[in-house]
C-alpha cells in the first residue's frame, strides 16, 4: 500500500516534474493542448492508468487539459502519484507537448 509523502518529498518530486505543481494533497499539470491531441493523449494515459490501477482526474476546457493526481485511500500524494505524473509527462512529450522551461515559468 502506498504511503502519503511529506511536504519535503513532494517538493523534491515536483522539482523533477516540470510543469507539475501542488502539495501533499494533490499534484496538478495544466497544458495548453488542442482537442484532437488531448483526446489522443488522454486515451494513451488511460491505458497506462489502467495498467497501474491508478487514475488521474482529467478536466478539459477549450484548448486546456488539466491532470490532477492523488491517492484517495491515503488522502494525498504518494510515490504512485509521482510515477503516474511522470508517465503522463512522457505521453504528453510523445504528443508534442514539451515540458515547460524556467523561461516559460518566468513569462
DSSP file (Angstrom, degrees, kcal/mol; ACC not computed):
  #  RESIDUE AA STRUCTURE BP1 BP2  ACC     N-H-->O    O-->H-N    N-H-->O    O-->H-N    TCO  KAPPA ALPHA  PHI   PSI    X-CA   Y-CA   Z-CA
    1    1 A X              0   0    0      0, 0.0     0, 0.0     0, 0.0     0, 0.0   0.000 360.0 360.0 360.0 132.5    0.0    0.0    0.0
    2    2 A X        -     0   0    0      1,-0.1     2,-0.4    76,-0.0    76,-0.0  -0.287 360.0-136.1 -66.6 153.3    1.4    3.4   -0.9
    3    3 A X        -     0   0    0      1,-0.0    76,-0.5    71,-0.0    77,-0.1  -0.911  23.0-106.9-112.4 137.6    2.3    5.8    1.8
    4    4 A X  B     -A   78   0A   0     -2,-0.4    74,-0.3    74,-0.1     2,-0.2  -0.381  38.2-126.1 -61.8 134.7    1.5    9.5    1.8
    5    5 A X        -     0   0    0     72,-3.4    72,-0.2    19,-0.2     2,-0.1  -0.536  17.0-121.5 -83.5 148.4    4.6   11.7    1.1
    6    6 A X     >  -     0   0    0     -2,-0.2     4,-2.2     1,-0.1     5,-0.2  -0.360  35.6 -96.5 -80.9 170.8    5.6   14.5    3.4
    7    7 A X  H  > S+     0   0    0      1,-0.2     4,-2.5     2,-0.2     5,-0.2   0.852 122.7  53.6 -58.6 -39.0    6.0   18.1    2.0
    8    8 A X  H  > S+     0   0    0      1,-0.2     4,-2.4     2,-0.2    -1,-0.2   0.929 110.2  46.0 -63.8 -45.6    9.7   17.8    1.5
    9    9 A X  H  > S+     0   0    0      2,-0.2     4,-2.2     1,-0.2    -2,-0.2   0.872 112.9  50.1 -67.8 -36.4    9.4   14.6   -0.6
   10   10 A X  H  X S+     0   0    0     -4,-2.2     4,-2.7     2,-0.2    -2,-0.2   0.936 110.9  49.6 -65.3 -44.8    6.6   16.1   -2.7
   11   11 A X  H  X S+     0   0    0     -4,-2.5     4,-1.8     1,-0.2    -2,-0.2   0.914 111.2  49.3 -60.4 -43.5    8.6   19.2   -3.3
   12   12 A X  H  X S+     0   0    0     -4,-2.4     4,-0.8     1,-0.2    -1,-0.2   0.918 112.2  48.5 -60.8 -43.4   11.7   17.1   -4.3
   13   13 A X  H >< S+     0   0    0     -4,-2.2     3,-0.8     1,-0.2     4,-0.2   0.905 109.0  52.5 -64.0 -42.0    9.5   15.1   -6.7
   14   14 A X  H >< S+     0   0    0     -4,-2.7     3,-1.4     1,-0.3     6,-0.3   0.831 100.3  62.6 -65.4 -31.4    7.9   18.2   -8.2
   15   15 A X  H 3< S+     0   0    0     -4,-1.8    -1,-0.3     1,-0.3    -2,-0.2   0.824 106.8  45.6 -59.8 -30.1   11.4   19.6   -8.9
   16   16 A X  T << S+     0   0    0     -3,-0.8     2,-0.5    -4,-0.8    -1,-0.3   0.393 104.5  68.4 -93.7   2.0   11.9   16.6  -11.2
   17   17 A X  S X  S-     0   0    0     -3,-1.4     3,-2.1    -4,-0.2    -1,-0.2  -0.731  77.5-152.0-123.5  81.2    8.5   17.0  -12.9
   18   18 A X  T 3  S+     0   0    0     -2,-0.5     3,-0.1     1,-0.3    82,-0.1  -0.241  80.7  20.4 -54.9 134.8    8.5   20.2  -15.0
   19   19 A X  T 3  S+     0   0    0      1,-0.3    11,-0.5    80,-0.1     2,-0.3   0.216  98.7 111.2  92.3 -14.9    5.0   21.7  -15.3
   20   20 A X  E <   +B   29   0B   0     -3,-2.1    -1,-0.3    -6,-0.3     2,-0.3  -0.693  40.0 173.3 -93.0 146.1    3.6   20.0  -12.3
   21   21 A X  E     +B   28   0B   0      7,-2.3     7,-3.1    -2,-0.3     2,-0.3  -0.901  19.9  93.0-140.3 169.4    2.6   21.8   -9.1
   22   22 A X  E     -B   27   0B   0     -2,-0.3     5,-0.2     5,-0.2     2,-0.2  -0.959  48.9-110.6 145.4-160.7    0.9   21.0   -5.9
   23   23 A X        -     0   0    0      3,-2.1    54,-0.1    -2,-0.3    -2,-0.0  -0.669  60.5 -54.4-151.1-158.3    1.5   19.9   -2.3
   24   24 A X  S    S+     0   0    0     -2,-0.2    53,-2.4     1,-0.2   -19,-0.2   0.648 129.4  55.6 -70.0 -12.7    0.9   16.9   -0.2
   25   25 A X  S    S-     0   0    0      1,-0.3     2,-0.3    51,-0.3    -1,-0.2   0.938 121.8 -18.9 -83.5 -52.7   -2.9   16.9   -1.1
   26   26 A X        -     0   0    0     50,-0.1    -3,-2.1    44,-0.1     2,-0.4  -0.977  50.9-139.2-150.6 157.9   -2.7   16.8   -4.9
   27   27 A X  E     -BC  22  69B   0     42,-2.1    42,-2.7    -2,-0.3     2,-0.3  -0.970  25.9-168.7-121.6 146.3   -0.3   17.4   -7.8
   28   28 A X  E     -BC  21  68B   0     -7,-3.1    -7,-2.3    -2,-0.4     2,-0.4  -0.972  17.4-169.0-138.4 142.1   -1.6   19.1  -11.0
   29   29 A X  E     -BC  20  67B   0     38,-2.3    38,-3.0    -2,-0.3     2,-0.5  -0.986   8.4-166.1-132.2 127.4   -0.4   19.8  -14.5
   30   30 A X  E     - C   0  66B   0    -11,-0.5     2,-0.4    -2,-0.4    36,-0.2  -0.946  12.3-174.5-111.0 125.8   -2.3   22.2  -16.8
   31   31 A X  E     - C   0  65B   0     34,-2.8    34,-2.4    -2,-0.5     2,-0.7  -0.961  28.4-130.1-126.9 140.6   -1.4   22.0  -20.5
   32   32 A X  E     + C   0  64B   0     -2,-0.4     2,-0.3    32,-0.2    32,-0.3  -0.788  51.0 150.6 -82.0 118.3   -2.4   24.1  -23.5
   33   33 A X        -     0   0    0     30,-1.5    30,-0.2    -2,-0.7    -2,-0.1  -0.994  45.7-113.6-155.5 139.8   -3.5   21.5  -26.0
   34   34 A X     >  -     0   0    0     -2,-0.3     4,-2.6     1,-0.1     5,-0.2  -0.328  37.0-107.1 -75.3 164.1   -5.9   21.2  -28.8
   35   35 A X  H  > S+     0   0    0      1,-0.2     4,-2.7     2,-0.2     5,-0.2   0.882 115.8  49.8 -62.3 -42.8   -8.9   18.9  -28.6
   36   36 A X  H  > S+     0   0    0      2,-0.2     4,-2.2     1,-0.2    -1,-0.2   0.938 114.3  44.0 -63.4 -46.9   -7.6   16.3  -31.0
   37   37 A X  H  > S+     0   0    0      1,-0.2     4,-2.8     2,-0.2     5,-0.2   0.894 112.9  53.2 -65.0 -39.2   -4.2   16.0  -29.4
   38   38 A X  H  X S+     0   0    0     -4,-2.6     4,-3.1     2,-0.2     5,-0.3   0.930 108.3  49.9 -60.1 -46.1   -5.9   16.0  -25.9
   39   39 A X  H  X S+     0   0    0     -4,-2.7     4,-1.9     1,-0.2    -2,-0.2   0.922 113.0  46.3 -59.7 -44.8   -8.1   13.1  -26.9
   40   40 A X  H  X S+     0   0    0     -4,-2.2     4,-1.8     2,-0.2    -2,-0.2   0.929 115.8  45.2 -63.8 -46.5   -5.2   11.1  -28.3
   41   41 A X  H  X S+     0   0    0     -4,-2.8     4,-2.8     1,-0.2     5,-0.2   0.928 112.3  50.4 -64.7 -45.8   -3.0   11.8  -25.2
   42   42 A X  H  X S+     0   0    0     -4,-3.1     4,-2.4     1,-0.2    -1,-0.2   0.864 107.4  55.3 -63.3 -35.3   -5.8   11.1  -22.7
   43   43 A X  H  X S+     0   0    0     -4,-1.9     4,-1.5    -5,-0.3    -1,-0.2   0.935 111.6  42.9 -62.1 -45.3   -6.6    7.8  -24.5
   44   44 A X  H  X S+     0   0    0     -4,-1.8     4,-2.0     1,-0.2    -2,-0.2   0.889 112.7  53.0 -67.8 -38.5   -2.9    6.6  -24.0
   45   45 A X  H  X S+     0   0    0     -4,-2.8     4,-3.0     1,-0.2    -1,-0.2   0.880 105.2  55.8 -63.3 -37.1   -2.9    8.0  -20.4
   46   46 A X  H  X S+     0   0    0     -4,-2.4     4,-2.4     2,-0.2    -1,-0.2   0.887 105.9  51.0 -62.0 -38.9   -6.0    5.9  -19.7
   47   47 A X  H  X S+     0   0    0     -4,-1.5     4,-2.2     2,-0.2    -2,-0.2   0.942 113.2  44.6 -63.1 -47.8   -4.2    2.7  -20.9
   48   48 A X  H  X S+     0   0    0     -4,-2.0     4,-2.1     1,-0.2    -2,-0.2   0.917 112.8  51.8 -61.9 -44.1   -1.2    3.5  -18.6
   49   49 A X  H  X>S+     0   0    0     -4,-3.0     5,-2.2     1,-0.2     4,-1.1   0.895 109.0  50.3 -61.9 -40.6   -3.5    4.4  -15.7
   50   50 A X  H  <5S+     0   0    0     -4,-2.4     3,-0.3     2,-0.2    -1,-0.2   0.910 109.0  51.7 -64.1 -40.9   -5.4    1.1  -16.2
   51   51 A X  H  <5S+     0   0    0     -4,-2.2    -2,-0.2     1,-0.2    -1,-0.2   0.873 116.5  40.5 -61.1 -36.7   -2.1   -0.8  -16.1
   52   52 A X  H  <5S-     0   0    0     -4,-2.1    -1,-0.2     2,-0.2    -2,-0.2   0.603 103.7-132.1 -84.3 -12.7   -1.2    0.9  -12.9
   53   53 A X  T  <5S+     0   0    0     -4,-1.1     2,-0.3    -3,-0.3    -3,-0.2   0.906  76.3 107.7  54.1  44.2   -4.7    0.7  -11.5
   54   54 A X      < -     0   0    0     -5,-2.2     2,-0.4    -6,-0.1    -2,-0.2  -0.940  53.1-162.9-152.2 124.3   -4.4    4.3  -10.6
   55   55 A X        -     0   0    0     -2,-0.3    15,-0.3    15,-0.1     2,-0.1  -0.904  10.9-138.5-123.7 137.4   -6.2    7.1  -12.5
   56   56 A X        -     0   0    0     -2,-0.4     2,-0.6    13,-0.1    13,-0.2  -0.461  27.0-114.6 -80.0 160.1   -5.8   10.9  -12.8
   57   57 A X  E     -D   68   0B   0     11,-3.1    11,-2.5    -2,-0.1     2,-0.6  -0.873  34.1-159.3 -89.1 127.8   -8.7   13.3  -12.8
   58   58 A X  E     -D   67   0B   0     -2,-0.6     2,-0.4     9,-0.2     9,-0.2  -0.951  10.9-176.3-116.2 119.3   -8.8   14.9  -16.2
   59   59 A X  E     -D   66   0B   0      7,-2.6     7,-3.1    -2,-0.6     2,-0.4  -0.935   8.0-164.6-113.1 137.0  -10.6   18.2  -16.7
   60   60 A X  E     +D   65   0B   0     -2,-0.4     2,-0.3     5,-0.2     5,-0.2  -0.959  16.9 165.2-127.6 142.5  -10.9   19.8  -20.1
   61   61 A X  E >   -D   64   0B   0      3,-2.6     3,-2.5    -2,-0.4     2,-0.1  -0.897  60.8 -61.1-137.2 165.5  -11.8   23.2  -21.4
   62   62 A X  T 3  S-     0   0    0     -2,-0.3   -28,-0.1     1,-0.3     3,-0.1  -0.299 124.4  -4.3 -54.2 119.0  -11.3   24.6  -24.9
   63   63 A X  T 3  S+     0   0    0    -30,-0.2   -30,-1.5     1,-0.1     2,-0.4   0.462 121.9  85.2  80.4   1.5   -7.6   24.5  -25.5
   64   64 A X  E <   -CD  32  61B   0     -3,-2.5    -3,-2.6   -32,-0.3     2,-0.4  -0.998  48.7-174.0-140.9 136.0   -6.7   23.3  -22.0
   65   65 A X  E     -CD  31  60B   0    -34,-2.4   -34,-2.8    -2,-0.4     2,-0.5  -0.998  11.2-161.0-127.0 134.5   -6.4   19.9  -20.3
   66   66 A X  E     -CD  30  59B   0     -7,-3.1    -7,-2.6    -2,-0.4     2,-0.5  -0.962   1.1-161.3-120.4 128.0   -5.7   19.6  -16.6
   67   67 A X  E     -CD  29  58B   0    -38,-3.0   -38,-2.3    -2,-0.5     2,-0.4  -0.933   8.3-174.3-108.8 126.1   -4.4   16.4  -14.9
   68   68 A X  E     -CD  28  57B   0    -11,-2.5   -11,-3.1    -2,-0.5     2,-0.4  -0.981   5.2-173.8-122.9 132.9   -4.9   16.1  -11.1
   69   69 A X  E     +C   27   0B   0    -42,-2.7   -42,-2.1    -2,-0.4     2,-0.3  -0.981  18.4 133.2-132.6 136.5   -3.4   13.1   -9.3
   70   70 A X        -     0   0    0     -2,-0.4     2,-0.8   -15,-0.3     7,-0.2  -0.938  53.0-105.6-166.3 163.4   -3.6   11.9   -5.7
   71   71 A X  B >>> -E   76   0C   0      5,-2.7     5,-1.6    -2,-0.3     3,-1.1  -0.858  25.3-161.5-100.4 107.7   -4.1    8.6   -3.9
   72   72 A X  G >45S+     0   0    0     -2,-0.8     3,-0.9     1,-0.3    -1,-0.2   0.895  87.9  55.3 -54.9 -46.3   -7.6    8.7   -2.4
   73   73 A X  G 345S+     0   0    0      1,-0.3    -1,-0.3     2,-0.1    -2,-0.0   0.746 114.5  40.3 -64.8 -22.4   -7.0    5.9    0.1
   74   74 A X  G <45S-     0   0    0     -3,-1.1    -1,-0.3     2,-0.3    -2,-0.2   0.487 106.5-124.8-103.1  -5.6   -4.1    7.8    1.6
   75   75 A X  T <<5S+     0   0    0     -4,-1.0     2,-0.3    -3,-0.9    -3,-0.2   0.793  78.6  17.5  69.8  28.1   -5.7   11.2    1.4
   76   76 A X  B   <S-E   71   0C   0     -5,-1.6    -5,-2.7   -49,-0.0     2,-0.3  -0.990 102.2 -22.8 169.4-162.5   -2.8   12.8   -0.6
   77   77 A X        +     0   0    0    -53,-2.4   -72,-3.4    -2,-0.3     2,-0.2  -0.556  52.2 172.5 -83.3 133.6    0.2   12.3   -2.8
   78   78 A X  B >>  -A    4   0A   0     -2,-0.3     4,-1.6   -74,-0.3     3,-0.7  -0.745  51.6 -91.7-126.6 175.4    2.2    9.1   -2.8
   79   79 A X  H 3> S+     0   0    0    -76,-0.5     4,-2.4     1,-0.2     5,-0.2   0.841 124.6  63.0 -57.7 -33.0    5.0    7.6   -4.8
   80   80 A X  H 3> S+     0   0    0      1,-0.2     4,-2.3     2,-0.2    -1,-0.2   0.877 102.4  49.3 -59.6 -38.5    2.3    6.1   -7.0
   81   81 A X  H <> S+     0   0    0     -3,-0.7     4,-2.8     2,-0.2    -1,-0.2   0.883 108.7  52.0 -68.6 -38.9    1.2    9.6   -8.0
   82   82 A X  H  X S+     0   0    0     -4,-1.6     4,-2.2     2,-0.2    -2,-0.2   0.914 110.9  48.3 -64.3 -42.1    4.7   10.7   -8.8
   83   83 A X  H  X S+     0   0    0     -4,-2.4     4,-2.2     2,-0.2    -2,-0.2   0.924 112.7  47.8 -63.3 -44.6    5.1    7.7  -11.1
   84   84 A X  H  X S+     0   0    0     -4,-2.3     4,-2.7     2,-0.2    -2,-0.2   0.918 110.4  51.9 -63.5 -43.0    1.8    8.4  -12.8
   85   85 A X  H  X S+     0   0    0     -4,-2.8     4,-2.5     1,-0.2    -1,-0.2   0.907 109.5  50.2 -59.7 -41.7    2.7   12.1  -13.2
   86   86 A X  H  X S+     0   0    0     -4,-2.2     4,-2.2     2,-0.2    -1,-0.2   0.906 111.0  48.5 -63.0 -41.7    6.0   11.1  -14.8
   87   87 A X  H  X S+     0   0    0     -4,-2.2     4,-2.3     2,-0.2    -2,-0.2   0.889 109.8  52.3 -66.5 -39.0    4.2    8.7  -17.2
   88   88 A X  H  X S+     0   0    0     -4,-2.7     4,-2.6     1,-0.2    -2,-0.2   0.937 109.5  49.6 -60.8 -46.0    1.7   11.4  -18.1
   89   89 A X  H  X S+     0   0    0     -4,-2.5     4,-2.4     1,-0.2    -2,-0.2   0.898 108.9  52.9 -60.5 -40.7    4.5   13.8  -18.9
   90   90 A X  H  X S+     0   0    0     -4,-2.2     4,-1.9     1,-0.2    -1,-0.2   0.928 110.9  46.5 -59.1 -45.8    6.2   11.2  -21.1
   91   91 A X  H  X S+     0   0    0     -4,-2.3     4,-1.0     2,-0.2    -2,-0.2   0.897 110.1  52.9 -65.8 -40.8    3.0   10.7  -23.0
   92   92 A X  H ><>S+     0   0    0     -4,-2.6     5,-2.8     1,-0.2     3,-0.7   0.914 108.2  51.0 -61.2 -41.9    2.5   14.4  -23.4
   93   93 A X  H ><5S+     0   0    0     -4,-2.4     3,-1.9     1,-0.2    -1,-0.2   0.896 104.8  57.0 -61.1 -39.6    6.0   14.7  -24.8
   94   94 A X  H 3<5S+     0   0    0     -4,-1.9    -1,-0.2     1,-0.3    -2,-0.2   0.759 107.0  50.7 -61.9 -24.0    5.2   11.9  -27.3
   95   95 A X  T <<5S-     0   0    0     -4,-1.0    -1,-0.3    -3,-0.7    -2,-0.2   0.144 128.5 -96.9-101.3  17.8    2.3   14.1  -28.5
   96   96 A X  T < 5S+     0   0    0     -3,-1.9     2,-1.0     1,-0.2    -3,-0.2   0.600  81.8 134.0  83.2  11.6    4.5   17.2  -28.9
   97   97 A X      < -     0   0    0     -5,-2.8    -1,-0.2    -6,-0.2    -2,-0.2  -0.821  44.9-152.8 -97.2 101.1    3.7   18.9  -25.6
   98   98 A X        -     0   0    0     -2,-1.0     2,-0.2     1,-0.1     3,-0.1  -0.317  22.0-100.6 -73.0 152.9    7.2   19.9  -24.3
   99   99 A X        -     0   0    0      1,-0.1   -80,-0.1    -2,-0.0    -1,-0.1  -0.508  46.9-105.7 -65.5 139.5    8.0   20.3  -20.6
  100  100 A X        -     0   0    0     -2,-0.2     2,-0.2   -82,-0.1    -1,-0.1  -0.377  34.7-140.8 -65.3 149.2    7.9   23.9  -19.6
  101  101 A X     >  -     0   0    0    -83,-0.1     4,-1.8     1,-0.1     3,-0.2  -0.577  28.2-101.3-102.1 170.5   11.3   25.5  -19.1
  102  102 A X  H  > S+     0   0    0      1,-0.2     4,-1.4     2,-0.2     5,-0.1   0.861 125.2  56.8 -58.8 -34.9   12.3   28.0  -16.4
  103  103 A X  H  > S+     0   0    0      1,-0.2     4,-1.0     2,-0.2    -1,-0.2   0.886 103.8  52.8 -63.9 -38.3   11.9   30.7  -19.1
  104  104 A X  H >4 S+     0   0    0      1,-0.2     3,-0.5    -3,-0.2    -1,-0.2   0.897 107.2  51.9 -63.1 -39.2    8.3   29.7  -19.7
  105  105 A X  H 3< S+     0   0    0     -4,-1.8    -1,-0.2     1,-0.2    -2,-0.2   0.813 109.3  50.3 -67.3 -29.7    7.6   30.0  -16.0
  106  106 A X  H 3<        0   0    0     -4,-1.4    -1,-0.2     1,-0.2    -2,-0.2   0.678 360.0 360.0 -81.1 -17.3    9.0   33.5  -16.0
  107  107 A X    <<        0   0    0     -4,-1.0    -1,-0.2    -3,-0.5    -2,-0.2   0.488 360.0 360.0 -74.6 360.0    7.0   34.6  -19.0
